[in-house]
Amino acid sequence: MAETLRVILVTPEKEVYNDEAIMVVLPAFYGEMGVLPKHMPMMVALRCGEVRIKTLDRVISYVVDGGLAEVTGQVVKVLANFSEDMSEADPEKASREIVELESLLENAELTDAELDRIKNEIFKYRMMIKISERRH
């Protein structure tokens, strides 16, 4: 039997995932990072991107929007600001959200913080669409 590690993914609202996996790929701030069982302990800053959890029989995909990951050898804890299970994602809804957000960019006086938030939301929805297209 393959060696596994525990993957725990939580957001401020709920625990999203808590199960065994043989590998997890994280959207680390400076690029993707694969974690296998017995990985050296570390803390990793996360950017908006895809968390891929490989189990014995499938790959589970989530989009996360920033956060931290703590790796402790046999456990990977992902603390994300936002998470969406890509098996439940609606790319058409994501496209509508992008159109709405882009109209805000064109029509409003925005602070730098608001501008950054809107651009990050657009990036997140584009990431969801990209992952959805890859899955089909």
N, C-alpha and C positions, 0 to 999 in steps of 0.2 A: 504494500500500500504506500502511496506517495506521502511524503512528509507534508504537513499543512501548517498554516498559521491562522490565527484568529484575526478577522478583519471586522472592525467596528466603525461604522459611519454614523455620525450624529450631526444634527443641526440644532439651532436654538429651540426649535419646535418639538423635535422628536428623534428617537433612534431610528435610523433609516435601514441599517443593515447590521447584522451581528451573526456571523457564521464563519465556518472554516473555508479556507481557500488554499490553493497551491501557489498562487502568485497574485500580487496586486501591482498595478501600474498607476502612479500618482502624477498629477500635473504640477510638478515642483516649479518653483518660481523661475529657475533657469533651464527648464526642460523636463521631459518625462523621466521618471525614475521607477525602475522595476524593483520590487521587493520580494524576495524569496524567504522561506523559513531560515532562521538563524542569522538574519541580516544584522549587521552591527547596529547598536542603539543610536538613534539620532532624532532630532526635531527638524522638520522640513516646512518651510513656508510654501503655501499653495497659491497658484494663480487660478483664474477661471479656466476650466478645462475638463477633461474626461478622466474619471477614475474607472479603470477596468479591473474587475475582480474575476480571476480565473479559478473556477472550481474544477472538480474532477470531470464534470460532464457539460459545462457551459461557461460562457463569458457573460458577466453581468456588467452593464455599463450605466454610470451615473454622470451627469454634468454637475460639477460643483462650482461655486463662485467664491474662491478664496478660502482662507482658513489655515489650519496647521495640521500636520500629521506627526504623530509620535510613533516611532518604530522601536520596539523593545525585544527584538529577536524572534519571539513567537507570537507577538501581538502588534497589529497596526491599528492605531486609533486615529481616525480622520475626524477632525472638528471643522465642519464647513459652515460658512455663512448661509449657504443655500445648496440644496441638492434636488435633482429630479431624476427619477428612474427613467432611462431612455426607452425601456420597453413600453412605457405609458405616455411618452412624449407625443405631442401633436404638432408636426412640422407646419401645418397650415395655420394653426394658432400662433406659432412662433413668427411666421411671416407677417401676419397681421400686426403683431406686437412691434416688429421692426418698423413697419410703415408708420404706425402711430408714434413711435419714439423718434423716428427721423423727422416727422412733421413738427414735433416739439423743438428739434434742433433748428429748424428753419424759421419758426414763427415766434419764438419767445426770447425775452431778455433773460439770460441764464447766468447764474454765478459759476465760477470755476468748479465748485463742488458739484453743482447740479449737472453741469456739462460732463464732468467725469463720470458721474453716476449713470447718466443716460447712455454715454458711449460704452460703458461696461455692460449695461443691460443689452444693448444692441449686439455686442460681441458674444454675450452669453446665448442669446437667441440664435445667432448665426452658427454658433458651435452646436447647438441642439439640431439645427437643420442639417449640418454637415454630418453629424453622427447618424442621424436618422437615414440619410441618403446612403451612407456606407453600409448600414444594416440591411438594406433592401436590395 
